[in-house]
Amino acid sequence: MTFDQGAIESKGLKTIKPVYEDVIVEKRETCQSRDVLMTIVK
């Protein structure tokens, strides 16, 4: 994921950069509400 940190901060908003050990994305063709799409490992 990318974003323009300067543009966000210029609007007076704070940016937080969380650090995760891993992000596991489920590969699906379709999904239903409440399906797990990704798991974030702290």
N, C-alpha and C positions, 0 to 999 in steps of 0.2 A: 504494500500500500504506500502511496506517496501523497504528500500534501504540501501546501505552501505555508510553512510555519510563520513566515514574516507577515503574510496577508492576514492570517488569523490573529496574530498578536497585535497588528496595527489597528484592529477593531476593538482592542481592549480585552480580548478574550485570552484565557490561559490555555496553554497546551500542556498536556500530560503525555509522556511517552512511556507507557507500561512496557516492562520487559517480561517476556514469557519464555519458559523453557522450550515449549513446543506448541504448535497449533496443528491439530489433526483435522483435516477437512474430509468429510464424508463425500464420496463420489456417488452421485445419484442422478438419474435421468429425470425423475419427478420427485416431488415431496408433498407431504400432507402437513397440516398444521400440527405442531408438537413433535415433528420429526427432528432428530438431532442432526444438525448440519455441520457443526464443528465442535471440537473439544479443545479448550485452552488449558494447558498444563502450566501451573505457576512454578 
